[in-house]
């Protein structure tokens, strides 16, 4: 039951993505306008008993139509078709501008968390979080968007990045659709 629920949540997340052309044009016209974006602009499709789940072939076709890179393979052990999708993992690294006073640093942190929350709510990021050490890499965000350009634009719209307190390093990253963290 837990696996089915996880699969339903992941399918819901995948189906919540907006059309890439609209998203990319929105980003090109006004990345700064992200705080004013409304959740009403994102179409959310929830699974229901009357609407069957998509097959892997249908999901692959939809992702390809939206501009995502995918490939699939057959798992030798289970004989299941595994669909892989390209995501973009952004490493948030310590920036060179660290001279903000305590009040300014607290404000930037609050805005940073709001930005990451907004990315998740809008369906552009699937997971974010800080690292537990005090190293050079402060945290990660996994962007679920079709292009590196989009992931880079979204990551660089973060107030912490704009301030220079953090810098971004992005890499393409592949993961199987429908598998949950454990």
PyMOL CGO cylinders between C-alpha atoms (Angstrom):
from pymol import cmd
from pymol.cgo import CYLINDER

trace = [
    CYLINDER, 0.00, 0.00, 0.00, 2.86, 2.37, 0.88, 0.3, 1, 1, 1, 1, 1, 1,
    CYLINDER, 2.86, 2.37, 0.88, 4.51, 1.74, -2.50, 0.3, 1, 1, 1, 1, 1, 1,
    CYLINDER, 4.51, 1.74, -2.50, 1.23, 2.41, -4.33, 0.3, 1, 1, 1, 1, 1, 1,
    CYLINDER, 1.23, 2.41, -4.33, 0.76, 5.67, -2.40, 0.3, 1, 1, 1, 1, 1, 1,
    CYLINDER, 0.76, 5.67, -2.40, 4.34, 6.71, -3.22, 0.3, 1, 1, 1, 1, 1, 1,
    CYLINDER, 4.34, 6.71, -3.22, 3.76, 5.91, -6.88, 0.3, 1, 1, 1, 1, 1, 1,
    CYLINDER, 3.76, 5.91, -6.88, 0.54, 7.95, -6.90, 0.3, 1, 1, 1, 1, 1, 1,
    CYLINDER, 0.54, 7.95, -6.90, 2.34, 10.94, -5.35, 0.3, 1, 1, 1, 1, 1, 1,
    CYLINDER, 2.34, 10.94, -5.35, 5.14, 10.71, -7.92, 0.3, 1, 1, 1, 1, 1, 1,
    CYLINDER, 5.14, 10.71, -7.92, 2.67, 10.40, -10.80, 0.3, 1, 1, 1, 1, 1, 1,
    CYLINDER, 2.67, 10.40, -10.80, 0.84, 13.42, -9.43, 0.3, 1, 1, 1, 1, 1, 1,
    CYLINDER, 0.84, 13.42, -9.43, 4.11, 15.39, -9.29, 0.3, 1, 1, 1, 1, 1, 1,
    CYLINDER, 4.11, 15.39, -9.29, 4.94, 14.45, -12.86, 0.3, 1, 1, 1, 1, 1, 1,
    CYLINDER, 4.94, 14.45, -12.86, 1.49, 15.39, -14.11, 0.3, 1, 1, 1, 1, 1, 1,
    CYLINDER, 1.49, 15.39, -14.11, 1.65, 18.77, -12.34, 0.3, 1, 1, 1, 1, 1, 1,
    CYLINDER, 1.65, 18.77, -12.34, 4.33, 20.13, -14.62, 0.3, 1, 1, 1, 1, 1, 1,
    CYLINDER, 4.33, 20.13, -14.62, 3.38, 23.05, -16.87, 0.3, 1, 1, 1, 1, 1, 1,
    CYLINDER, 3.38, 23.05, -16.87, 4.14, 23.10, -20.57, 0.3, 1, 1, 1, 1, 1, 1,
    CYLINDER, 4.14, 23.10, -20.57, 7.90, 23.72, -21.03, 0.3, 1, 1, 1, 1, 1, 1,
    CYLINDER, 7.90, 23.72, -21.03, 7.45, 26.32, -23.73, 0.3, 1, 1, 1, 1, 1, 1,
    CYLINDER, 7.45, 26.32, -23.73, 5.22, 28.41, -21.48, 0.3, 1, 1, 1, 1, 1, 1,
    CYLINDER, 5.22, 28.41, -21.48, 7.57, 27.97, -18.52, 0.3, 1, 1, 1, 1, 1, 1,
    CYLINDER, 7.57, 27.97, -18.52, 10.65, 28.83, -20.58, 0.3, 1, 1, 1, 1, 1, 1,
    CYLINDER, 10.65, 28.83, -20.58, 8.97, 31.94, -22.05, 0.3, 1, 1, 1, 1, 1, 1,
    CYLINDER, 8.97, 31.94, -22.05, 7.86, 33.00, -18.55, 0.3, 1, 1, 1, 1, 1, 1,
    CYLINDER, 7.86, 33.00, -18.55, 11.45, 32.59, -17.31, 0.3, 1, 1, 1, 1, 1, 1,
    CYLINDER, 11.45, 32.59, -17.31, 12.87, 34.53, -20.24, 0.3, 1, 1, 1, 1, 1, 1,
    CYLINDER, 12.87, 34.53, -20.24, 10.50, 37.44, -19.71, 0.3, 1, 1, 1, 1, 1, 1,
    CYLINDER, 10.50, 37.44, -19.71, 10.76, 37.81, -15.95, 0.3, 1, 1, 1, 1, 1, 1,
    CYLINDER, 10.76, 37.81, -15.95, 12.67, 35.60, -13.56, 0.3, 1, 1, 1, 1, 1, 1,
    CYLINDER, 12.67, 35.60, -13.56, 12.38, 38.43, -11.02, 0.3, 1, 1, 1, 1, 1, 1,
    CYLINDER, 12.38, 38.43, -11.02, 8.59, 38.08, -11.16, 0.3, 1, 1, 1, 1, 1, 1,
    CYLINDER, 8.59, 38.08, -11.16, 8.71, 34.64, -9.49, 0.3, 1, 1, 1, 1, 1, 1,
    CYLINDER, 8.71, 34.64, -9.49, 7.59, 35.94, -6.08, 0.3, 1, 1, 1, 1, 1, 1,
    CYLINDER, 7.59, 35.94, -6.08, 4.43, 37.35, -7.67, 0.3, 1, 1, 1, 1, 1, 1,
    CYLINDER, 4.43, 37.35, -7.67, 3.58, 34.16, -9.60, 0.3, 1, 1, 1, 1, 1, 1,
    CYLINDER, 3.58, 34.16, -9.60, 0.30, 32.58, -8.64, 0.3, 1, 1, 1, 1, 1, 1,
    CYLINDER, 0.30, 32.58, -8.64, -0.24, 28.93, -7.94, 0.3, 1, 1, 1, 1, 1, 1,
    CYLINDER, -0.24, 28.93, -7.94, -3.38, 29.32, -10.04, 0.3, 1, 1, 1, 1, 1, 1,
    CYLINDER, -3.38, 29.32, -10.04, -1.14, 29.28, -13.11, 0.3, 1, 1, 1, 1, 1, 1,
    CYLINDER, -1.14, 29.28, -13.11, -0.12, 25.66, -12.46, 0.3, 1, 1, 1, 1, 1, 1,
    CYLINDER, -0.12, 25.66, -12.46, -2.53, 22.96, -13.56, 0.3, 1, 1, 1, 1, 1, 1,
    CYLINDER, -2.53, 22.96, -13.56, -2.72, 20.24, -10.92, 0.3, 1, 1, 1, 1, 1, 1,
    CYLINDER, -2.72, 20.24, -10.92, -4.03, 16.84, -11.90, 0.3, 1, 1, 1, 1, 1, 1,
    CYLINDER, -4.03, 16.84, -11.90, -4.83, 14.47, -9.07, 0.3, 1, 1, 1, 1, 1, 1,
    CYLINDER, -4.83, 14.47, -9.07, -5.34, 10.74, -9.50, 0.3, 1, 1, 1, 1, 1, 1,
    CYLINDER, -5.34, 10.74, -9.50, -8.89, 9.54, -9.07, 0.3, 1, 1, 1, 1, 1, 1,
    CYLINDER, -8.89, 9.54, -9.07, -10.58, 6.13, -9.13, 0.3, 1, 1, 1, 1, 1, 1,
    CYLINDER, -10.58, 6.13, -9.13, -12.31, 7.02, -12.42, 0.3, 1, 1, 1, 1, 1, 1,
    CYLINDER, -12.31, 7.02, -12.42, -9.09, 8.11, -14.12, 0.3, 1, 1, 1, 1, 1, 1,
    CYLINDER, -9.09, 8.11, -14.12, -6.54, 5.33, -14.71, 0.3, 1, 1, 1, 1, 1, 1,
    CYLINDER, -6.54, 5.33, -14.71, -2.85, 5.84, -14.03, 0.3, 1, 1, 1, 1, 1, 1,
    CYLINDER, -2.85, 5.84, -14.03, -0.64, 6.44, -17.06, 0.3, 1, 1, 1, 1, 1, 1,
    CYLINDER, -0.64, 6.44, -17.06, 1.38, 3.60, -18.49, 0.3, 1, 1, 1, 1, 1, 1,
    CYLINDER, 1.38, 3.60, -18.49, 5.15, 4.02, -18.71, 0.3, 1, 1, 1, 1, 1, 1,
    CYLINDER, 5.15, 4.02, -18.71, 4.78, 4.43, -22.49, 0.3, 1, 1, 1, 1, 1, 1,
    CYLINDER, 4.78, 4.43, -22.49, 2.21, 7.22, -22.01, 0.3, 1, 1, 1, 1, 1, 1,
    CYLINDER, 2.21, 7.22, -22.01, 4.37, 8.89, -19.37, 0.3, 1, 1, 1, 1, 1, 1,
    CYLINDER, 4.37, 8.89, -19.37, 7.43, 8.70, -21.64, 0.3, 1, 1, 1, 1, 1, 1,
    CYLINDER, 7.43, 8.70, -21.64, 5.46, 10.19, -24.54, 0.3, 1, 1, 1, 1, 1, 1,
    CYLINDER, 5.46, 10.19, -24.54, 4.17, 13.04, -22.34, 0.3, 1, 1, 1, 1, 1, 1,
    CYLINDER, 4.17, 13.04, -22.34, 7.63, 13.82, -20.95, 0.3, 1, 1, 1, 1, 1, 1,
    CYLINDER, 7.63, 13.82, -20.95, 9.16, 13.78, -24.44, 0.3, 1, 1, 1, 1, 1, 1,
    CYLINDER, 9.16, 13.78, -24.44, 6.41, 16.11, -25.72, 0.3, 1, 1, 1, 1, 1, 1,
    CYLINDER, 6.41, 16.11, -25.72, 7.23, 18.52, -22.89, 0.3, 1, 1, 1, 1, 1, 1,
    CYLINDER, 7.23, 18.52, -22.89, 10.92, 18.51, -23.79, 0.3, 1, 1, 1, 1, 1, 1,
    CYLINDER, 10.92, 18.51, -23.79, 12.33, 16.18, -21.12, 0.3, 1, 1, 1, 1, 1, 1,
    CYLINDER, 12.33, 16.18, -21.12, 15.14, 13.75, -21.92, 0.3, 1, 1, 1, 1, 1, 1,
    CYLINDER, 15.14, 13.75, -21.92, 14.24, 10.13, -21.14, 0.3, 1, 1, 1, 1, 1, 1,
    CYLINDER, 14.24, 10.13, -21.14, 15.26, 6.56, -21.85, 0.3, 1, 1, 1, 1, 1, 1,
    CYLINDER, 15.26, 6.56, -21.85, 13.95, 3.21, -20.71, 0.3, 1, 1, 1, 1, 1, 1,
    CYLINDER, 13.95, 3.21, -20.71, 15.25, -0.28, -20.15, 0.3, 1, 1, 1, 1, 1, 1,
    CYLINDER, 15.25, -0.28, -20.15, 13.88, -3.64, -19.05, 0.3, 1, 1, 1, 1, 1, 1,
    CYLINDER, 13.88, -3.64, -19.05, 14.93, -4.77, -15.57, 0.3, 1, 1, 1, 1, 1, 1,
    CYLINDER, 14.93, -4.77, -15.57, 16.34, -8.27, -16.07, 0.3, 1, 1, 1, 1, 1, 1,
    CYLINDER, 16.34, -8.27, -16.07, 15.15, -9.49, -12.67, 0.3, 1, 1, 1, 1, 1, 1,
    CYLINDER, 15.15, -9.49, -12.67, 11.57, -8.16, -12.65, 0.3, 1, 1, 1, 1, 1, 1,
    CYLINDER, 11.57, -8.16, -12.65, 11.05, -7.79, -16.43, 0.3, 1, 1, 1, 1, 1, 1,
    CYLINDER, 11.05, -7.79, -16.43, 9.53, -4.35, -15.67, 0.3, 1, 1, 1, 1, 1, 1,
    CYLINDER, 9.53, -4.35, -15.67, 10.20, -1.43, -17.98, 0.3, 1, 1, 1, 1, 1, 1,
    CYLINDER, 10.20, -1.43, -17.98, 12.08, 1.25, -16.05, 0.3, 1, 1, 1, 1, 1, 1,
    CYLINDER, 12.08, 1.25, -16.05, 11.70, 4.82, -17.32, 0.3, 1, 1, 1, 1, 1, 1,
    CYLINDER, 11.70, 4.82, -17.32, 14.61, 7.13, -16.61, 0.3, 1, 1, 1, 1, 1, 1,
    CYLINDER, 14.61, 7.13, -16.61, 14.24, 10.92, -16.72, 0.3, 1, 1, 1, 1, 1, 1,
    CYLINDER, 14.24, 10.92, -16.72, 16.90, 13.60, -16.75, 0.3, 1, 1, 1, 1, 1, 1,
    CYLINDER, 16.90, 13.60, -16.75, 16.68, 16.04, -13.85, 0.3, 1, 1, 1, 1, 1, 1,
    CYLINDER, 16.68, 16.04, -13.85, 19.13, 18.77, -12.86, 0.3, 1, 1, 1, 1, 1, 1,
    CYLINDER, 19.13, 18.77, -12.86, 20.84, 18.70, -9.49, 0.3, 1, 1, 1, 1, 1, 1,
    CYLINDER, 20.84, 18.70, -9.49, 21.99, 22.09, -8.23, 0.3, 1, 1, 1, 1, 1, 1,
    CYLINDER, 21.99, 22.09, -8.23, 24.71, 22.18, -5.62, 0.3, 1, 1, 1, 1, 1, 1,
    CYLINDER, 24.71, 22.18, -5.62, 24.39, 25.32, -3.50, 0.3, 1, 1, 1, 1, 1, 1,
    CYLINDER, 24.39, 25.32, -3.50, 27.94, 26.24, -2.57, 0.3, 1, 1, 1, 1, 1, 1,
    CYLINDER, 27.94, 26.24, -2.57, 29.35, 28.81, -0.17, 0.3, 1, 1, 1, 1, 1, 1,
    CYLINDER, 29.35, 28.81, -0.17, 29.62, 32.14, -2.00, 0.3, 1, 1, 1, 1, 1, 1,
    CYLINDER, 29.62, 32.14, -2.00, 32.26, 34.83, -1.64, 0.3, 1, 1, 1, 1, 1, 1,
    CYLINDER, 32.26, 34.83, -1.64, 29.95, 37.53, -0.23, 0.3, 1, 1, 1, 1, 1, 1,
    CYLINDER, 29.95, 37.53, -0.23, 29.52, 36.53, 3.41, 0.3, 1, 1, 1, 1, 1, 1,
    CYLINDER, 29.52, 36.53, 3.41, 29.75, 39.96, 5.07, 0.3, 1, 1, 1, 1, 1, 1,
    CYLINDER, 29.75, 39.96, 5.07, 26.02, 40.52, 5.67, 0.3, 1, 1, 1, 1, 1, 1,
    CYLINDER, 26.02, 40.52, 5.67, 25.09, 41.49, 9.21, 0.3, 1, 1, 1, 1, 1, 1,
    CYLINDER, 25.09, 41.49, 9.21, 22.99, 39.08, 11.28, 0.3, 1, 1, 1, 1, 1, 1,
    CYLINDER, 22.99, 39.08, 11.28, 19.70, 40.78, 10.36, 0.3, 1, 1, 1, 1, 1, 1,
    CYLINDER, 19.70, 40.78, 10.36, 20.46, 40.79, 6.63, 0.3, 1, 1, 1, 1, 1, 1,
    CYLINDER, 20.46, 40.79, 6.63, 21.61, 37.13, 6.72, 0.3, 1, 1, 1, 1, 1, 1,
    CYLINDER, 21.61, 37.13, 6.72, 18.38, 36.14, 8.52, 0.3, 1, 1, 1, 1, 1, 1,
    CYLINDER, 18.38, 36.14, 8.52, 16.28, 38.02, 5.92, 0.3, 1, 1, 1, 1, 1, 1,
    CYLINDER, 16.28, 38.02, 5.92, 18.15, 36.33, 3.07, 0.3, 1, 1, 1, 1, 1, 1,
    CYLINDER, 18.15, 36.33, 3.07, 17.67, 32.91, 4.68, 0.3, 1, 1, 1, 1, 1, 1,
    CYLINDER, 17.67, 32.91, 4.68, 13.93, 33.53, 5.02, 0.3, 1, 1, 1, 1, 1, 1,
    CYLINDER, 13.93, 33.53, 5.02, 13.71, 34.61, 1.35, 0.3, 1, 1, 1, 1, 1, 1,
    CYLINDER, 13.71, 34.61, 1.35, 15.86, 31.63, 0.31, 0.3, 1, 1, 1, 1, 1, 1,
    CYLINDER, 15.86, 31.63, 0.31, 13.51, 29.17, 2.04, 0.3, 1, 1, 1, 1, 1, 1,
    CYLINDER, 13.51, 29.17, 2.04, 10.48, 30.91, 0.52, 0.3, 1, 1, 1, 1, 1, 1,
    CYLINDER, 10.48, 30.91, 0.52, 12.07, 30.65, -2.94, 0.3, 1, 1, 1, 1, 1, 1,
    CYLINDER, 12.07, 30.65, -2.94, 12.76, 26.92, -2.51, 0.3, 1, 1, 1, 1, 1, 1,
    CYLINDER, 12.76, 26.92, -2.51, 9.22, 26.36, -1.22, 0.3, 1, 1, 1, 1, 1, 1,
    CYLINDER, 9.22, 26.36, -1.22, 7.82, 28.21, -4.22, 0.3, 1, 1, 1, 1, 1, 1,
    CYLINDER, 7.82, 28.21, -4.22, 9.93, 26.08, -6.60, 0.3, 1, 1, 1, 1, 1, 1,
    CYLINDER, 9.93, 26.08, -6.60, 8.47, 22.94, -4.99, 0.3, 1, 1, 1, 1, 1, 1,
    CYLINDER, 8.47, 22.94, -4.99, 4.89, 24.28, -5.01, 0.3, 1, 1, 1, 1, 1, 1,
    CYLINDER, 4.89, 24.28, -5.01, 5.14, 25.24, -8.68, 0.3, 1, 1, 1, 1, 1, 1,
    CYLINDER, 5.14, 25.24, -8.68, 6.50, 21.80, -9.56, 0.3, 1, 1, 1, 1, 1, 1,
    CYLINDER, 6.50, 21.80, -9.56, 9.94, 22.98, -10.70, 0.3, 1, 1, 1, 1, 1, 1,
    CYLINDER, 9.94, 22.98, -10.70, 11.88, 21.36, -7.85, 0.3, 1, 1, 1, 1, 1, 1,
    CYLINDER, 11.88, 21.36, -7.85, 11.25, 17.95, -6.36, 0.3, 1, 1, 1, 1, 1, 1,
    CYLINDER, 11.25, 17.95, -6.36, 13.52, 18.00, -3.33, 0.3, 1, 1, 1, 1, 1, 1,
    CYLINDER, 13.52, 18.00, -3.33, 15.80, 20.48, -1.55, 0.3, 1, 1, 1, 1, 1, 1,
    CYLINDER, 15.80, 20.48, -1.55, 17.81, 20.38, 1.60, 0.3, 1, 1, 1, 1, 1, 1,
    CYLINDER, 17.81, 20.38, 1.60, 20.97, 21.45, 3.39, 0.3, 1, 1, 1, 1, 1, 1,
    CYLINDER, 20.97, 21.45, 3.39, 23.95, 19.25, 4.13, 0.3, 1, 1, 1, 1, 1, 1,
    CYLINDER, 23.95, 19.25, 4.13, 24.67, 18.39, 7.77, 0.3, 1, 1, 1, 1, 1, 1,
    CYLINDER, 24.67, 18.39, 7.77, 28.28, 19.48, 7.81, 0.3, 1, 1, 1, 1, 1, 1,
    CYLINDER, 28.28, 19.48, 7.81, 29.78, 22.95, 7.54, 0.3, 1, 1, 1, 1, 1, 1,
    CYLINDER, 29.78, 22.95, 7.54, 31.45, 22.22, 4.20, 0.3, 1, 1, 1, 1, 1, 1,
    CYLINDER, 31.45, 22.22, 4.20, 31.79, 24.19, 1.00, 0.3, 1, 1, 1, 1, 1, 1,
    CYLINDER, 31.79, 24.19, 1.00, 28.64, 22.61, -0.46, 0.3, 1, 1, 1, 1, 1, 1,
    CYLINDER, 28.64, 22.61, -0.46, 25.77, 23.93, 1.66, 0.3, 1, 1, 1, 1, 1, 1,
    CYLINDER, 25.77, 23.93, 1.66, 22.85, 21.99, 0.10, 0.3, 1, 1, 1, 1, 1, 1,
    CYLINDER, 22.85, 21.99, 0.10, 21.14, 20.67, -3.01, 0.3, 1, 1, 1, 1, 1, 1,
    CYLINDER, 21.14, 20.67, -3.01, 18.00, 21.18, -5.04, 0.3, 1, 1, 1, 1, 1, 1,
    CYLINDER, 18.00, 21.18, -5.04, 16.81, 18.74, -7.68, 0.3, 1, 1, 1, 1, 1, 1,
    CYLINDER, 16.81, 18.74, -7.68, 15.04, 20.57, -10.48, 0.3, 1, 1, 1, 1, 1, 1,
    CYLINDER, 15.04, 20.57, -10.48, 12.39, 18.74, -12.51, 0.3, 1, 1, 1, 1, 1, 1,
    CYLINDER, 12.39, 18.74, -12.51, 12.52, 20.88, -15.64, 0.3, 1, 1, 1, 1, 1, 1,
    CYLINDER, 12.52, 20.88, -15.64, 13.34, 19.97, -19.24, 0.3, 1, 1, 1, 1, 1, 1,
    CYLINDER, 13.34, 19.97, -19.24, 16.47, 22.09, -19.79, 0.3, 1, 1, 1, 1, 1, 1,
    CYLINDER, 16.47, 22.09, -19.79, 19.67, 23.12, -18.07, 0.3, 1, 1, 1, 1, 1, 1,
    CYLINDER, 19.67, 23.12, -18.07, 18.87, 26.73, -19.00, 0.3, 1, 1, 1, 1, 1, 1,
    CYLINDER, 18.87, 26.73, -19.00, 15.60, 26.57, -17.05, 0.3, 1, 1, 1, 1, 1, 1,
    CYLINDER, 15.60, 26.57, -17.05, 17.22, 24.95, -14.00, 0.3, 1, 1, 1, 1, 1, 1,
    CYLINDER, 17.22, 24.95, -14.00, 20.03, 27.52, -14.06, 0.3, 1, 1, 1, 1, 1, 1,
    CYLINDER, 20.03, 27.52, -14.06, 17.54, 30.43, -14.31, 0.3, 1, 1, 1, 1, 1, 1,
    CYLINDER, 17.54, 30.43, -14.31, 15.47, 29.11, -11.42, 0.3, 1, 1, 1, 1, 1, 1,
    CYLINDER, 15.47, 29.11, -11.42, 18.50, 28.39, -9.22, 0.3, 1, 1, 1, 1, 1, 1,
    CYLINDER, 18.50, 28.39, -9.22, 20.03, 31.80, -9.89, 0.3, 1, 1, 1, 1, 1, 1,
    CYLINDER, 20.03, 31.80, -9.89, 16.73, 33.54, -8.99, 0.3, 1, 1, 1, 1, 1, 1,
    CYLINDER, 16.73, 33.54, -8.99, 17.34, 32.46, -5.37, 0.3, 1, 1, 1, 1, 1, 1,
    CYLINDER, 17.34, 32.46, -5.37, 17.90, 35.56, -3.18, 0.3, 1, 1, 1, 1, 1, 1,
    CYLINDER, 17.90, 35.56, -3.18, 20.91, 33.90, -1.50, 0.3, 1, 1, 1, 1, 1, 1,
    CYLINDER, 20.91, 33.90, -1.50, 22.51, 33.38, -4.91, 0.3, 1, 1, 1, 1, 1, 1,
    CYLINDER, 22.51, 33.38, -4.91, 21.66, 36.90, -6.07, 0.3, 1, 1, 1, 1, 1, 1,
    CYLINDER, 21.66, 36.90, -6.07, 23.32, 38.27, -2.93, 0.3, 1, 1, 1, 1, 1, 1,
    CYLINDER, 23.32, 38.27, -2.93, 26.50, 36.26, -3.54, 0.3, 1, 1, 1, 1, 1, 1,
    CYLINDER, 26.50, 36.26, -3.54, 26.14, 34.35, -0.27, 0.3, 1, 1, 1, 1, 1, 1,
    CYLINDER, 26.14, 34.35, -0.27, 25.65, 31.15, -2.29, 0.3, 1, 1, 1, 1, 1, 1,
    CYLINDER, 25.65, 31.15, -2.29, 26.78, 30.11, -5.77, 0.3, 1, 1, 1, 1, 1, 1,
    CYLINDER, 26.78, 30.11, -5.77, 25.26, 27.41, -7.95, 0.3, 1, 1, 1, 1, 1, 1,
    CYLINDER, 25.26, 27.41, -7.95, 26.84, 24.42, -9.66, 0.3, 1, 1, 1, 1, 1, 1,
    CYLINDER, 26.84, 24.42, -9.66, 24.36, 22.40, -11.77, 0.3, 1, 1, 1, 1, 1, 1,
    CYLINDER, 24.36, 22.40, -11.77, 24.72, 18.93, -13.27, 0.3, 1, 1, 1, 1, 1, 1,
    CYLINDER, 24.72, 18.93, -13.27, 22.33, 16.74, -15.29, 0.3, 1, 1, 1, 1, 1, 1,
    CYLINDER, 22.33, 16.74, -15.29, 21.16, 13.81, -13.17, 0.3, 1, 1, 1, 1, 1, 1,
    CYLINDER, 21.16, 13.81, -13.17, 19.15, 10.73, -14.12, 0.3, 1, 1, 1, 1, 1, 1,
    CYLINDER, 19.15, 10.73, -14.12, 16.60, 8.96, -11.92, 0.3, 1, 1, 1, 1, 1, 1,
    CYLINDER, 16.60, 8.96, -11.92, 13.97, 6.28, -12.44, 0.3, 1, 1, 1, 1, 1, 1,
    CYLINDER, 13.97, 6.28, -12.44, 10.35, 7.44, -12.50, 0.3, 1, 1, 1, 1, 1, 1,
    CYLINDER, 10.35, 7.44, -12.50, 8.12, 5.99, -9.79, 0.3, 1, 1, 1, 1, 1, 1,
    CYLINDER, 8.12, 5.99, -9.79, 10.83, 5.10, -7.29, 0.3, 1, 1, 1, 1, 1, 1,
    CYLINDER, 10.83, 5.10, -7.29, 10.70, 6.80, -3.89, 0.3, 1, 1, 1, 1, 1, 1,
    CYLINDER, 10.70, 6.80, -3.89, 13.50, 7.70, -1.52, 0.3, 1, 1, 1, 1, 1, 1,
    CYLINDER, 13.50, 7.70, -1.52, 13.94, 5.24, 1.31, 0.3, 1, 1, 1, 1, 1, 1,
]
cmd.load_cgo(trace, "trace")
